């Protein structure tokens, strides 16, 4: 079973697309929140 592991090409492409979309969302969501905050307010408030 583990002697010659194989992955179907369509499975690999699907996994790649899912990882790219998840990574893009993980970067876009915080970036949108950061853009909506004024720089002066961000420097004034400490969390």
Secondary structure as GFF3:
##gff-version 3
##sequence-region A 1 47
A	DSSP	alpha_helix	9	36	.	.	.	ID=ss1
A	DSSP	alpha_helix	39	44	.	.	.	ID=ss2
###
